[in-house]
Amino acid sequence: MYSDADDVVELTTSSFKKEVKDSSDFWIVEFYAPWCGHCQKLAPEWTKAATQLKGVAKVGAVNCDDEKDLAQTYGIKGFPTIK
């Protein structure tokens, strides 16, 4: 849903701890499912937010279809969820 050209950081179970939990940076993370219509509508706005918040906050996204354990750890029950 997001590309390498976007300012949105795609997070995985293996990168989440290092990038988010162990970081002193402020993060806003979207937990999404690629098939979710609301998530698809949010994606362009989330990308704009990531660009506008550069230097203030890091904006990430977790594909919950691929990262089910991470979604469960954070109690994700619906999409999109922003934490």
C-alpha positions in Angstrom: 0.0 0.0 0.0 3.0 2.3 0.6 6.0 2.6 -1.6 9.7 3.2 -0.8 9.2 6.7 -2.3 6.7 7.6 0.5 7.7 9.0 3.8 5.7 6.3 5.5 7.9 3.7 7.2 6.7 0.2 6.6 7.2 -1.7 9.9 7.5 -5.4 10.5 7.7 -7.5 13.6 11.5 -7.6 13.3 11.9 -3.8 12.7 9.2 -2.5 15.1 11.3 -2.9 18.3 14.4 -1.2 16.9 12.6 1.5 14.9 9.8 2.4 17.3 10.2 0.9 20.8 13.9 1.5 21.2 13.8 4.9 19.5 13.6 8.3 21.2 11.6 9.6 18.2 7.9 10.3 18.4 6.0 7.8 16.3 2.4 7.6 14.9 1.7 4.1 13.6 -1.2 2.9 11.4 -2.2 -0.7 11.7 -3.9 -1.7 8.4 -5.1 -4.4 6.1 -4.5 -4.0 2.4 -8.0 -5.3 1.5 -9.7 -2.8 3.8 -11.5 0.0 2.0 -11.1 2.5 4.8 -7.4 1.8 4.9 -7.1 2.3 1.1 -8.9 5.7 1.4 -6.6 6.7 4.3 -3.4 5.8 2.5 -3.0 9.0 0.4 -3.7 11.2 3.5 -1.4 9.1 5.7 1.3 9.6 3.1 0.7 13.4 3.1 0.8 13.4 6.9 4.2 11.6 6.9 5.6 14.2 4.6 4.2 17.2 6.6 5.3 15.7 9.9 8.9 15.1 8.8 11.2 16.3 11.5 8.4 16.4 14.1 7.2 12.8 14.2 7.9 9.6 12.3 4.9 8.0 10.6 4.8 4.2 10.2 2.5 1.5 8.9 2.1 -2.1 9.8 0.4 -4.5 7.4 -1.5 -6.7 9.8 -2.1 -9.4 7.2 1.6 -10.0 7.1 2.3 -9.1 10.8 -0.4 -10.9 12.6 1.6 -11.4 15.8 2.5 -7.6 16.0 -1.2 -6.7 15.5 -2.2 -9.2 18.3 0.4 -7.8 20.6 -1.1 -4.3 20.3 -4.7 -5.4 20.5 -5.7 -4.5 17.0 -9.3 -5.5 16.4 -10.3 -3.3 13.5 -8.8 -1.5 10.5 -7.4 1.1 10.3 -6.1 1.6 13.8 -3.8 4.4 14.6 -1.6 4.3 17.8 
